[in-house]
């Protein structure tokens, strides 16, 4: 009897552990805001930083059109050459001749790795079509700001690092700024999160997951699995979150937390820095009357 009880107890413990692990995994996948900077290689950290620099994405887009290569291939070539940081690079130095030499070298030395890197850049940059805040005619439409806060410390809910970009309202108040989808895609998560408040997460065709948090309200009652189009109204910027009770507001300034997550061979959701991608999208806005 003692042995049977021991086996039963062991089986119960294993079952309980399995349930706990399942709940934890579900919690992480449901709450990208909880992802923390972990143990990444130097190369992975460099990739995650998306340090394109001023004007370089525009220059590489032009080179892609001129060369017939994908934007992902162009970004991969120059990023590897500059150790994943183009912020000190001048757009004028991103030439077609250098591109061809770099691409030829990489496809000869590390064809598989270069192909994966190129696909990763392409997935993000091809999915991202519009800036998340539309253009408008009202006086307050341009009254917002954002900076590169990637990796900044956060403490609510435990020590963690910021893995997104905050687009801050300049004084218009909650509910003023419309928030639109930067991409086509399918609603994967929607509703209340303690940290993210009213949020919506959209999976784009290339696999990129775009995350919009702290909304004041939604355009309508979105359903998981619902298709959305790039430029479609999702809701309005607010200050919801940092509370267990749905609808909690007032614990921080009005802003949109915008996150980008990439699904890779090694990571279910790899957070990348949206800042320079947002700078690239700044001139790509839909028009909205507000």
N, C-alpha and C positions, 0 to 999 in steps of 0.2 A: 504493500500500500504506500509505504514511504517513497519508493522509487516512482510509482505512478503519480503521486502528488508532486514530486520534484519535476517530472517531465511536464505535467500539466502547468505547473507554475512557470517553467521555462517557456513553454509554448505561449502562455499568456503574456509573458514579458516581451517575447519576440513580436507578438501581434500588436501589443501596445506601442513598442518602438516603431513598428512599421506605420501605424496610424499617425504617430507624432511626426515622423519624417515626411509622410504624405501631406499633413497639414502645414508643416513648415515650408515645403516646396511650393504648395499652392499659394501660401502667403507671399512668398518671394515673387512668384510669377504674377500675382495679382497686384503687387505693390512695388513697381520699379523704383519708387522714391526711396525704398529701403536699401537698395543696392549700395554697397560701400566700395571704396577703392581697396582692392585686395592685393594679392601677390601676383603682380604682372611682370613680365620681362620688360627690359628697357625698350625693346622694339614695340611691344604691345602698348606700353604707356605712350610712346611716341605716336603711334597710330591713333590711339584714343584722343590725343590732344587736338587732332585735326588742325595743326598750326599752319594754315595756308598763307596767312599774311595779307596785307592790303593790296588789292588789285591782282593778285596772282591767280585766283580762280577764274577771273575774267580772261586773263592772258592765256591760261591753259585751255579754256573753252575755245578760244580763237585758234589755238594750235591744233586742237582736236578736229575742228572743222577743216583746217588747212591740210592736215596730214591724213585725214580719213581714219584716224585711230579713235577709240572711245575716250571720253574724258577720264574714265577710270585708269586706262593705260597711261595717259599723259601724267595724271597725278601720281600714280605709282612710280613712274620713272624718276620724276624730279624729287619726290618726297624721299625715296631711298637714297638718292644722290646727296641730299642735304640733311640726312639723318632725321627725317620726319619733322623738320622745322624750316619752313620757308619764310618765317616772319622777318628775317634779315635779308631776304632775297628781293631783288628789284625785278618787276615784271619784264623789263627790257632784256634781262639776261636769260629769260626762258625762250630760247630760240629753237627753230625747227631743226637746225643742224645738231644741237646738243640733244634734243629729244630723240632723234633717230639713232645717234651713237649710243645713248643710254639704253634705249629699248633693245637695240641689237645685242648689247652686252648682257643685259639681264635675261633675255630670252635664251641666250646661249648658256649662261652659267646656272641660272635657277629658274627654268621655265615654269615649273609647277607652282613654286612660291610666288613668282611674279604674276602668274595668271590669277591666283587666289586673291592677292592684294589688289589687283586691278578690278576684279569683280566686286570686292568689298567697297572700294571707292565708288564704283559705278552704281552699285545698289543705292547708296545714300544719295548721291548727287543726281541720279536720274529720277528718283522718287520725289525729291524736293522740287516743287514747281513754284509755289508762291510764299511770300512772307506771311507769317501768321496774323499780322494786323493789317487790315486793308487800308487803302487810301480813302480819304473822305474830304468833304468840303468845309466841314465845321472848323472853327478856330482851334479846337483842342485835338484835332486828328493827328497832328504831329507832336503832340505833347507827351512823349514817352522817351525812355532811354534804356540802354542795356550795356553791360560791360562783360569782360571775360572773367567770370567768377568760377570757372572750372576748378574743382578741388578745394574750394573754400570750406572752412570748418562750419559744421552745423551741429547743434546740440540737442534740439528737441527730439525726444524719442531715443536718445542715446547718441554718443559721439559718432559722427559720420562725416563724409565729404560730399560737397555739392557736385552733382553729376548732371548739370543742365545749364541753361541760361535763363535768367530772370529778366523779363521785359517789364520795366517799372512804369506805372502810371505817373504822369507828371502833375497830378492834382485834380483830375477830372472826377474821380470818385468811382466806386464800384458800379458796374453795369454800364459804363460809358463805352469802352472799347469793344467792338466786335472782335471775335476770334474766329479765323477761318482755317480750314484744313490746308496744310501745305501740300498735300498729296491726294491722289486717288487712294482708295483703300477700303478696308472693311473694319467696322467697329469691333474691337476685341475685348475691351473693358470699358465700363462706364458706371458712374455712380459715386458714392461717397467713400473716401479714404481718410483716415485720421490725419495723416500728414499732407496729402494732396488735396483734401477738400473735395469739391465737386470736380471730377476729372473725367477725361475721355482719352482712350488710347486706340490708335488706328494703325493697322498693319497694311503697309503699302504693297503694291504688286511685286517689287523687287525684294521684299522681305523685311524692309526697314520698319521699325515700330516708332511712331511719333506719339509723344505723350504731352497732354495739355492739362495743367493742374491749376487749382485755386479759382475756378470759374465762379462767377456770381450766379449764373443760370445757364441753361441749355436753350438752344433754338427750339428744340422739341424733345420729346421723350425718345431718345435713341435706344435702339435694341442691339444687343450683341449679334453680330452677323450682318448688320445693315451696311449696305454699300454707301460710300460717300465719294464726292468728286473733289478734285483740287479746287480750292477757292470757295467751297461750300461753307456757309455759316454753321459753326458748331455751338456758339454761345457767346457769353460776354465776360470780360475780365473782372475778377473780383479779389476777395481776400478770404476765401473759405479755407478751412483746414486748421490743423493743430488742435483738434478736439475730437473726442470720442462721439460726441453728439452730432449727428448730421445737421448741417446748417450753421455750425460754429463759424463766426467771423470776428474780425477785429483784433486778431493777435499779431498782425504784421501789416505792412503797407500793401495797398492794392497792386497786384502784378500778375503776370502770366509766367508760370514755370513751364519752360519748353524743354523737353528731353528727346534725345534720339538714341535708339537702341538697335544694334545690329545682331542678327543671328549668324553665328559662324560655326566652323567645324568644332571648335573647342568651347564655345560659350553659347548658352541658350539666349542670353540677352547681354551683349557687350555695349555698355554705355560709351558714347563718344561725345566730344565737345561740340555743341551746336553753334558756338559764337561766330566763327568765321563763315560758316554756312549761312547764318542769318545775315551777315554783312553782304554776302554774295546775293542773297535774295531780296535785299533792301529795295532795289529798284523794280522788283517783280511783284507788284501788288495788284490785287483786284480792286475794283471800285465799289464802295458801299456808301449809301447815304446816311451819314450820321454827323 
